[in-house]
Amino acid sequence: MQKRIVIIGGGIVGLATAMQLHEKLPDVKIVILEKENDVARHQSGHNSGVIHSGIYYKPGSNKAKNCTEGYAKMLRFCDEQNIPYQLIGKLIVANDEKQKIKLDQIYNNGLNNGLKNIKVLKKEEIQNLEPNVRSKYAIHVPQAGIVDYKLVSQKMRSCLEGQGVEVLTNKKAIAIDSVHQVLRVACEDESLYEADFLVNCAGLQSDRICALAGINSPYRIIPFKGVYYYLNENKKEIVKSLIYPVPDPNFPFLGIHYTKLMNGQQTLGPNAILAFDRENYANQDINWKDLQSILSYKGFWKLIGKHWNVGLTEYFRNYSKHYFAFKASEMTPGIVATDLTESSSGIRAQVIDRDGNMVDDFAVLKAKQMIHICNAPSPAATASLSIGDQIAQMITEGIS
Ligand SMILES: Cc1cc2nc3c(=O)[nH]c(=O)nc-3n(C[C@H](O)[C@H](O)[C@H](O)COP(=O)(O)OP(=O)(O)OC[C@H]3O[C@@H](n4cnc5c(N)ncnc54)[C@H](O)[C@@H]3O)c2cc1C
Protein backbone atom coordinates (compact mmCIF):
# COMPACT_ATOMS: atom_id res chain seq x y z
CA MET A 1 0.00 0.00 0.00
CA GLN A 2 1.19 3.54 -0.81
CA LYS A 3 2.77 5.26 2.21
CA ARG A 4 1.32 8.59 3.29
CA ILE A 5 2.90 11.60 4.96
CA VAL A 6 0.88 14.48 6.38
CA ILE A 7 2.55 17.83 6.97
CA ILE A 8 0.74 20.30 9.21
CA GLY A 9 1.51 23.88 8.17
CA GLY A 10 1.76 25.55 4.79
CA GLY A 11 4.47 28.04 5.67
CA ILE A 12 7.80 28.02 3.87
CA VAL A 13 9.22 25.28 6.13
CA GLY A 14 6.28 22.92 5.53
CA LEU A 15 6.38 23.58 1.79
CA ALA A 16 10.16 23.17 1.56
CA THR A 17 9.95 19.95 3.57
CA ALA A 18 7.33 18.62 1.16
CA MET A 19 9.55 19.49 -1.80
CA GLN A 20 12.55 17.69 -0.37
CA LEU A 21 10.41 14.73 0.70
CA HIS A 22 8.88 14.39 -2.75
CA GLU A 23 12.34 14.41 -4.32
CA LYS A 24 13.57 11.64 -2.01
CA LEU A 25 10.35 9.62 -1.84
CA PRO A 26 8.47 10.20 -5.12
CA ASP A 27 6.14 7.23 -4.51
CA VAL A 28 4.90 8.46 -1.15
CA LYS A 29 1.63 10.40 -1.02
CA ILE A 30 2.25 13.78 0.63
CA VAL A 31 -0.49 16.04 1.90
CA ILE A 32 -0.03 19.50 3.42
CA LEU A 33 -2.80 20.72 5.72
CA GLU A 34 -2.91 24.51 6.08
CA LYS A 35 -5.52 26.19 8.23
CA GLU A 36 -5.58 29.52 6.35
CA ASN A 37 -6.99 30.10 2.87
CA ASP A 38 -3.51 30.37 1.33
CA VAL A 39 0.09 29.44 2.09
CA ALA A 40 2.53 31.79 3.88
CA ARG A 41 -0.12 33.72 5.81
CA HIS A 42 1.96 33.92 8.97
CA GLN A 43 5.72 34.19 9.56
CA SER A 44 6.59 33.23 5.98
CA GLY A 45 4.57 36.15 4.68
CA HIS A 46 5.43 38.66 7.42
CA ASN A 47 9.19 38.96 7.57
CA SER A 48 12.12 41.14 6.51
CA GLY A 49 12.65 39.27 3.26
CA VAL A 50 16.37 38.94 3.82
CA ILE A 51 18.40 36.09 2.36
CA HIS A 52 20.78 35.61 5.24
CA SER A 53 24.35 34.56 4.56
CA GLY A 54 24.92 32.58 7.77
CA ILE A 55 27.47 34.98 9.26
CA TYR A 56 25.95 35.31 12.72
CA TYR A 57 25.54 31.75 13.80
CA LYS A 58 27.72 29.68 16.07
CA PRO A 59 29.82 27.34 13.92
CA GLY A 60 28.48 23.80 14.15
CA SER A 61 24.97 24.91 15.13
CA ASN A 62 21.89 23.87 13.17
CA LYS A 63 21.40 27.52 12.21
CA ALA A 64 24.92 27.81 10.78
CA LYS A 65 24.64 24.57 8.81
CA ASN A 66 21.09 25.10 7.55
CA CYS A 67 21.54 28.78 6.76
CA THR A 68 24.68 28.39 4.66
CA GLU A 69 23.32 25.31 2.86
CA GLY A 70 19.84 26.83 2.63
CA TYR A 71 21.25 30.05 1.16
CA ALA A 72 22.68 28.16 -1.82
CA LYS A 73 19.52 26.09 -2.25
CA MET A 74 17.30 29.19 -2.04
CA LEU A 75 19.27 31.02 -4.74
CA ARG A 76 19.15 27.92 -6.96
CA PHE A 77 15.38 27.60 -6.49
CA CYS A 78 14.87 31.30 -7.29
CA ASP A 79 17.02 30.99 -10.42
CA GLU A 80 15.14 27.89 -11.60
CA GLN A 81 11.75 29.48 -10.97
CA ASN A 82 12.62 32.99 -12.21
CA ILE A 83 11.89 34.49 -8.80
CA PRO A 84 13.54 37.90 -8.60
CA TYR A 85 16.06 38.54 -5.83
CA GLN A 86 18.88 41.02 -5.30
CA LEU A 87 22.19 40.42 -3.55
CA ILE A 88 22.50 43.99 -2.29
CA GLY A 89 24.91 43.18 0.54
CA LYS A 90 24.81 44.05 4.20
CA LEU A 91 26.70 46.16 6.69
CA ILE A 92 26.72 45.13 10.35
CA VAL A 93 27.74 48.28 12.18
CA ALA A 94 29.43 48.92 15.53
CA ASN A 95 30.05 52.23 17.21
CA ASP A 96 32.13 51.48 20.27
CA GLU A 97 34.85 49.13 21.43
CA LYS A 98 32.41 46.85 23.29
CA GLN A 99 30.39 46.35 20.12
CA LYS A 100 33.63 45.91 18.16
CA ILE A 101 34.42 42.80 20.25
CA LYS A 102 31.04 41.32 19.26
CA LEU A 103 31.60 42.39 15.67
CA ASP A 104 34.90 40.49 15.62
CA GLN A 105 33.13 37.39 16.97
CA ILE A 106 30.55 37.65 14.20
CA TYR A 107 33.31 38.04 11.62
CA ASN A 108 35.08 34.93 12.94
CA ASN A 109 31.80 33.01 12.87
CA GLY A 110 31.43 34.06 9.25
CA LEU A 111 34.90 32.80 8.38
CA ASN A 112 34.31 29.53 10.26
CA ASN A 113 30.99 29.10 8.48
CA GLY A 114 32.83 29.30 5.15
CA LEU A 115 31.74 32.77 4.00
CA LYS A 116 33.90 34.28 1.30
CA ASN A 117 34.71 37.97 0.71
CA ILE A 118 33.40 39.27 4.04
CA LYS A 119 35.47 42.18 5.24
CA VAL A 120 35.91 44.36 8.33
CA LEU A 121 35.72 47.96 7.12
CA LYS A 122 37.26 51.12 8.54
CA LYS A 123 35.36 54.37 8.92
CA GLU A 124 36.47 55.76 5.52
CA GLU A 125 35.52 52.56 3.70
CA ILE A 126 32.09 52.63 5.36
CA GLN A 127 31.61 56.23 4.25
CA ASN A 128 32.49 55.31 0.67
CA LEU A 129 29.98 52.48 0.63
CA GLU A 130 27.21 54.12 2.66
CA PRO A 131 27.71 57.89 3.03
CA ASN A 132 24.69 58.28 5.36
CA VAL A 133 25.73 55.61 7.84
CA ARG A 134 27.65 56.69 10.92
CA SER A 135 29.76 53.90 12.23
CA LYS A 136 33.28 53.40 13.50
CA TYR A 137 33.46 49.80 12.37
CA ALA A 138 31.44 47.50 10.16
CA ILE A 139 31.50 44.12 8.50
CA HIS A 140 30.57 44.06 4.86
CA VAL A 141 28.68 40.91 3.84
CA PRO A 142 28.37 41.13 0.05
CA GLN A 143 26.35 37.93 -0.40
CA ALA A 144 23.36 39.01 1.77
CA GLY A 145 20.27 39.68 -0.30
CA ILE A 146 16.55 40.24 -0.49
CA VAL A 147 13.63 38.27 -1.87
CA ASP A 148 9.86 38.07 -1.39
CA TYR A 149 9.33 34.89 0.66
CA LYS A 150 5.58 34.99 0.06
CA LEU A 151 6.29 34.67 -3.65
CA VAL A 152 8.86 31.93 -2.95
CA SER A 153 6.22 30.04 -0.94
CA GLN A 154 3.61 30.43 -3.67
CA LYS A 155 6.07 29.09 -6.24
CA MET A 156 6.85 26.16 -3.97
CA ARG A 157 3.12 25.45 -3.76
CA SER A 158 2.67 25.45 -7.53
CA CYS A 159 5.74 23.22 -8.02
CA LEU A 160 4.36 20.78 -5.44
CA GLU A 161 0.89 20.72 -6.95
CA GLY A 162 2.46 20.12 -10.36
CA GLN A 163 4.15 17.05 -8.88
CA GLY A 164 0.95 15.67 -7.36
CA VAL A 165 1.49 16.82 -3.78
CA GLU A 166 -1.77 18.00 -2.24
CA VAL A 167 -1.59 21.44 -0.62
CA LEU A 168 -4.94 21.76 1.11
CA THR A 169 -6.02 25.10 2.56
CA ASN A 170 -8.79 25.84 5.10
CA LYS A 171 -7.74 22.64 6.86
CA LYS A 172 -7.14 23.31 10.53
CA ALA A 173 -5.81 20.24 12.33
CA ILE A 174 -7.66 19.94 15.65
CA ALA A 175 -6.95 16.37 16.77
CA ILE A 176 -4.29 13.75 16.23
CA ASP A 177 -4.82 10.10 16.98
CA SER A 178 -1.40 8.53 17.40
CA VAL A 179 -2.46 5.42 19.27
CA HIS A 180 -2.94 3.16 16.28
CA GLN A 181 -0.48 2.00 13.64
CA VAL A 182 -1.94 4.51 11.21
CA LEU A 183 -1.97 8.11 12.44
CA ARG A 184 -5.18 10.09 12.02
CA VAL A 185 -5.40 13.86 11.75
CA ALA A 186 -8.85 15.37 12.17
CA CYS A 187 -9.58 18.83 10.82
CA GLU A 188 -12.07 21.45 11.93
CA ASP A 189 -14.22 20.85 8.82
CA GLU A 190 -14.63 17.23 10.00
CA SER A 191 -12.34 15.79 7.32
CA LEU A 192 -9.91 13.08 8.38
CA TYR A 193 -6.42 12.31 7.03
CA GLU A 194 -4.57 9.07 7.62
CA ALA A 195 -0.79 8.96 7.62
CA ASP A 196 2.16 6.68 8.23
CA PHE A 197 4.21 9.70 9.21
CA LEU A 198 3.44 13.21 10.41
CA VAL A 199 5.54 16.38 10.25
CA ASN A 200 4.61 19.34 12.41
CA CYS A 201 5.58 22.59 10.66
CA ALA A 202 2.96 24.73 12.39
CA GLY A 203 5.24 27.65 13.31
CA LEU A 204 3.45 29.82 15.88
CA GLN A 205 1.18 26.88 16.79
CA SER A 206 3.82 24.13 16.78
CA ASP A 207 3.69 23.63 20.58
CA ARG A 208 -0.08 23.10 20.34
CA ILE A 209 0.35 20.52 17.58
CA CYS A 210 2.88 18.74 19.83
CA ALA A 211 0.23 18.71 22.58
CA LEU A 212 -2.43 17.36 20.18
CA ALA A 213 -0.04 14.54 19.31
CA GLY A 214 0.49 13.73 22.98
CA ILE A 215 4.10 14.96 23.04
CA ASN A 216 5.33 16.38 26.32
CA SER A 217 7.36 19.18 24.76
CA PRO A 218 9.86 21.06 26.94
CA TYR A 219 9.10 24.19 24.91
CA ARG A 220 6.41 26.84 24.75
CA ILE A 221 5.90 29.38 21.99
CA ILE A 222 5.93 32.94 23.30
CA PRO A 223 4.99 35.29 20.45
CA PHE A 224 7.06 38.43 19.88
CA LYS A 225 5.68 41.07 17.59
CA GLY A 226 7.82 43.36 15.46
CA VAL A 227 6.60 46.49 13.75
CA TYR A 228 8.14 47.86 10.55
CA TYR A 229 8.12 51.44 9.30
CA TYR A 230 8.40 52.63 5.72
CA LEU A 231 10.89 55.37 5.05
CA ASN A 232 9.08 58.28 3.43
CA GLU A 233 9.95 59.31 -0.12
CA ASN A 234 12.51 61.95 0.97
CA LYS A 235 14.57 59.38 2.95
CA LYS A 236 13.95 56.29 0.84
CA GLU A 237 17.45 56.32 -0.59
CA ILE A 238 19.20 56.91 2.73
CA VAL A 239 20.98 53.55 2.48
CA LYS A 240 21.81 51.27 -0.44
CA SER A 241 22.36 47.96 1.29
CA LEU A 242 20.97 46.20 4.36
CA ILE A 243 22.13 47.96 7.53
CA TYR A 244 22.07 45.98 10.78
CA PRO A 245 23.32 46.85 14.27
CA VAL A 246 25.46 44.40 16.22
CA PRO A 247 22.86 42.13 17.83
CA ASP A 248 22.61 41.72 21.58
CA PRO A 249 23.98 38.19 22.18
CA ASN A 250 21.40 37.68 24.97
CA PHE A 251 18.58 37.72 22.44
CA PRO A 252 17.90 35.79 19.28
CA PHE A 253 16.66 38.92 17.46
CA LEU A 254 18.95 40.83 15.14
CA GLY A 255 17.89 44.36 16.13
CA ILE A 256 16.03 46.96 14.05
CA HIS A 257 17.55 47.18 10.62
CA TYR A 258 17.19 48.86 7.27
CA THR A 259 15.81 46.49 4.64
CA LYS A 260 14.86 47.18 1.07
CA LEU A 261 11.84 45.28 -0.15
CA MET A 262 11.67 43.81 -3.62
CA ASN A 263 9.02 46.43 -4.52
CA GLY A 264 11.58 49.18 -3.87
CA GLN A 265 10.22 50.30 -0.49
CA GLN A 266 12.76 50.94 2.24
CA THR A 267 11.79 49.63 5.67
CA LEU A 268 13.11 50.03 9.18
CA GLY A 269 12.31 47.48 11.87
CA PRO A 270 11.25 45.24 13.45
CA ASN A 271 11.24 45.83 17.19
CA ALA A 272 10.37 42.93 19.51
CA ILE A 273 7.54 43.18 22.01
CA LEU A 274 5.50 40.50 23.70
CA ALA A 275 2.32 39.83 21.67
CA PHE A 276 -0.93 38.86 23.40
CA ASP A 277 -2.24 37.15 20.28
CA ARG A 278 -0.12 34.79 18.20
CA GLU A 279 -1.77 35.79 14.95
CA ASN A 280 -3.05 39.37 15.24
CA TYR A 281 -0.97 41.71 13.08
CA ALA A 282 -3.29 44.70 13.24
CA ASN A 283 -3.26 45.67 16.91
CA GLN A 284 -2.37 44.55 20.43
CA ASP A 285 -5.81 43.07 21.22
CA ILE A 286 -5.76 40.15 23.62
CA ASN A 287 -6.45 36.57 22.63
CA TRP A 288 -7.29 35.05 26.02
CA LYS A 289 -6.17 31.55 25.07
CA ASP A 290 -2.78 32.90 23.96
CA LEU A 291 -2.45 35.14 27.02
CA GLN A 292 -3.29 32.25 29.32
CA SER A 293 -0.65 30.15 27.56
CA ILE A 294 1.96 32.84 28.25
CA LEU A 295 1.01 33.57 31.86
CA SER A 296 0.65 29.94 32.90
CA TYR A 297 4.17 29.06 31.77
CA LYS A 298 6.87 29.15 34.45
CA GLY A 299 9.53 29.69 31.79
CA PHE A 300 7.87 33.00 30.88
CA TRP A 301 8.14 34.35 34.43
CA LYS A 302 11.78 33.29 34.57
CA LEU A 303 12.35 35.12 31.29
CA ILE A 304 10.70 38.27 32.68
CA GLY A 305 12.83 38.02 35.82
CA LYS A 306 15.98 38.06 33.70
CA HIS A 307 15.08 40.60 31.02
CA TRP A 308 12.29 42.90 32.30
CA ASN A 309 14.38 46.02 31.64
CA VAL A 310 14.96 45.16 27.96
CA GLY A 311 11.25 44.38 27.64
CA LEU A 312 10.29 47.81 29.00
CA THR A 313 12.68 49.61 26.63
CA GLU A 314 11.19 47.72 23.68
CA TYR A 315 7.67 48.72 24.77
CA PHE A 316 8.76 52.33 25.00
CA ARG A 317 10.24 52.12 21.50
CA ASN A 318 7.02 50.52 20.27
CA TYR A 319 4.78 53.29 21.54
CA SER A 320 7.12 56.18 20.79
CA LYS A 321 7.93 56.70 17.11
CA HIS A 322 10.33 59.43 18.26
CA TYR A 323 12.34 56.94 20.31
CA PHE A 324 12.27 54.43 17.43
CA ALA A 325 13.67 57.11 15.11
CA PHE A 326 16.17 58.20 17.75
CA LYS A 327 17.56 54.63 18.03
CA ALA A 328 17.77 54.41 14.23
CA SER A 329 19.57 57.76 14.11
CA GLU A 330 22.44 56.14 16.02
CA MET A 331 23.19 54.28 12.77
CA THR A 332 21.96 56.94 10.36
CA PRO A 333 21.99 60.47 11.81
CA GLY A 334 19.22 62.72 10.60
CA ILE A 335 16.39 60.20 10.77
CA VAL A 336 13.42 61.69 12.63
CA ALA A 337 9.94 60.42 13.44
CA THR A 338 8.32 62.31 10.56
CA ASP A 339 10.45 60.31 8.10
CA LEU A 340 8.65 57.12 9.15
CA THR A 341 5.21 55.71 8.37
CA GLU A 342 4.05 52.54 10.10
CA SER A 343 3.78 49.71 7.56
CA SER A 344 3.40 46.07 8.55
CA SER A 345 4.25 43.77 11.39
CA GLY A 346 5.41 40.22 11.91
CA ILE A 347 5.06 37.85 14.86
CA ARG A 348 7.94 35.59 15.73
CA ALA A 349 7.33 32.12 17.12
CA GLN A 350 9.96 32.34 19.82
CA VAL A 351 10.47 29.19 21.83
CA ILE A 352 11.16 29.56 25.54
CA ASP A 353 12.33 26.62 27.59
CA ARG A 354 11.22 25.82 31.13
CA ASP A 355 14.20 27.72 32.57
CA GLY A 356 13.20 30.92 30.82
CA ASN A 357 15.83 30.73 28.09
CA MET A 358 15.02 31.92 24.59
CA VAL A 359 15.96 28.94 22.47
CA ASP A 360 18.20 30.27 19.74
CA ASP A 361 18.93 27.27 17.55
CA PHE A 362 16.52 25.37 15.33
CA ALA A 363 14.96 22.58 17.39
CA VAL A 364 13.32 19.36 16.28
CA LEU A 365 11.60 16.70 18.41
CA LYS A 366 11.39 13.15 17.13
CA ALA A 367 8.68 10.75 18.24
CA LYS A 368 7.27 7.49 16.88
CA GLN A 369 6.12 8.18 13.29
CA MET A 370 6.42 11.93 13.88
CA ILE A 371 8.80 14.84 13.61
CA HIS A 372 7.94 18.14 15.24
CA ILE A 373 9.79 21.27 14.14
CA CYS A 374 9.51 23.09 17.44
CA ASN A 375 11.72 26.09 16.79
CA ALA A 376 12.24 27.54 13.33
CA PRO A 377 12.90 31.25 13.88
CA SER A 378 14.94 33.52 11.61
CA PRO A 379 16.78 32.62 9.37
CA ALA A 380 14.42 29.69 8.75
CA ALA A 381 13.02 31.25 5.57
CA THR A 382 16.52 31.35 4.07
CA ALA A 383 17.28 27.94 5.53
CA SER A 384 13.94 26.31 4.68
CA LEU A 385 15.16 24.07 1.86
CA SER A 386 18.04 22.82 4.00
CA ILE A 387 15.79 22.23 7.03
CA GLY A 388 13.41 20.41 4.69
CA ASP A 389 16.26 18.32 3.32
CA GLN A 390 17.34 17.32 6.83
CA ILE A 391 13.80 16.38 7.84
CA ALA A 392 13.31 14.44 4.60
CA GLN A 393 16.50 12.52 5.26
CA MET A 394 15.36 11.56 8.78
CA ILE A 395 12.01 10.38 7.44
CA THR A 396 13.56 8.47 4.54
CA GLU A 397 15.61 6.49 7.03
CA GLY A 398 12.58 5.85 9.24
CA ILE A 399 9.94 5.08 6.66
CA SER A 400 11.63 2.76 4.18
C1 LIG B 1 9.36 39.73 11.90
C2 LIG B 1 10.10 38.59 11.28
C3 LIG B 1 11.20 38.82 10.44
C4 LIG B 1 11.89 37.77 9.87
N1 LIG B 1 12.88 38.01 8.95
C5 LIG B 1 13.47 36.97 8.31
C6 LIG B 1 14.40 37.19 7.27
O1 LIG B 1 14.63 38.33 6.87
N2 LIG B 1 15.00 36.12 6.70
C7 LIG B 1 14.75 34.84 7.10
O2 LIG B 1 15.34 33.92 6.58
N3 LIG B 1 13.84 34.59 8.08
C8 LIG B 1 13.19 35.62 8.66
N4 LIG B 1 12.23 35.39 9.61
C9 LIG B 1 11.95 34.02 10.01
C10 LIG B 1 11.06 33.31 9.01
O3 LIG B 1 10.05 34.15 8.49
C11 LIG B 1 10.43 32.12 9.72
O4 LIG B 1 11.44 31.44 10.41
C12 LIG B 1 9.78 31.16 8.74
O5 LIG B 1 8.87 31.85 7.94
C13 LIG B 1 9.10 30.04 9.52
O6 LIG B 1 8.33 29.32 8.60
P1 LIG B 1 7.31 28.23 9.12
O7 LIG B 1 6.78 27.54 7.93
O8 LIG B 1 7.98 27.42 10.18
O9 LIG B 1 6.20 29.05 9.92
P2 LIG B 1 4.94 29.84 9.38
O10 LIG B 1 5.23 30.64 8.18
O11 LIG B 1 4.40 30.58 10.55
O12 LIG B 1 3.94 28.69 8.93
C14 LIG B 1 3.28 27.85 9.83
C15 LIG B 1 1.95 27.51 9.19
O13 LIG B 1 1.27 26.54 9.97
C16 LIG B 1 -0.12 26.80 9.88
N5 LIG B 1 -0.79 26.15 10.98
C17 LIG B 1 -0.67 26.42 12.31
N6 LIG B 1 -1.49 25.63 13.01
C18 LIG B 1 -2.14 24.84 12.15
C19 LIG B 1 -3.14 23.84 12.29
N7 LIG B 1 -3.62 23.48 13.49
N8 LIG B 1 -3.59 23.21 11.17
C20 LIG B 1 -3.13 23.56 9.95
N9 LIG B 1 -2.20 24.53 9.76
C21 LIG B 1 -1.71 25.16 10.84
C22 LIG B 1 -0.18 28.32 9.94
O14 LIG B 1 -1.40 28.83 9.46
C23 LIG B 1 1.02 28.72 9.11
O15 LIG B 1 0.69 28.95 7.76
C24 LIG B 1 11.51 36.43 10.18
C25 LIG B 1 10.41 36.19 11.01
C26 LIG B 1 9.69 37.26 11.53
C27 LIG B 1 8.46 36.97 12.33
The ligand as an ORCA input file, in Angstrom:
! r2SCAN-3c Opt
* xyz 0 1
  C       9.355     39.728     11.899
  C      10.101     38.586     11.283
  C      11.197     38.824     10.445
  C      11.893     37.765      9.872
  N      12.880     38.005      8.951
  C      13.465     36.967      8.311
  C      14.396     37.193      7.265
  O      14.635     38.334      6.868
  N      15.003     36.120      6.696
  C      14.745     34.838      7.101
  O      15.340     33.918      6.578
  N      13.838     34.593      8.080
  C      13.188     35.624      8.659
  N      12.234     35.394      9.614
  C      11.954     34.025     10.008
  C      11.057     33.312      9.014
  O      10.054     34.147      8.485
  C      10.432     32.125      9.724
  O      11.440     31.445     10.411
  C       9.777     31.160      8.744
  O       8.870     31.849      7.942
  C       9.099     30.043      9.520
  O       8.334     29.318      8.600
  P       7.309     28.229      9.120
  O       6.778     27.544      7.929
  O       7.981     27.418     10.183
  O       6.198     29.046      9.915
  P       4.937     29.840      9.381
  O       5.229     30.638      8.178
  O       4.400     30.583     10.550
  O       3.943     28.692      8.931
  C       3.279     27.848      9.833
  C       1.950     27.511      9.193
  O       1.271     26.537      9.971
  C      -0.115     26.803      9.877
  N      -0.795     26.150     10.983
  C      -0.675     26.418     12.307
  N      -1.485     25.633     13.013
  C      -2.136     24.841     12.152
  C      -3.137     23.840     12.293
  N      -3.622     23.480     13.485
  N      -3.589     23.208     11.170
  C      -3.132     23.557      9.945
  N      -2.196     24.532      9.757
  C      -1.711     25.158     10.839
  C      -0.176     28.323      9.940
  O      -1.397     28.834      9.464
  C       1.017     28.719      9.107
  O       0.686     28.949      7.764
  C      11.513     36.430     10.177
  C      10.413     36.193     11.012
  C       9.688     37.258     11.526
  C       8.460     36.969     12.329
*
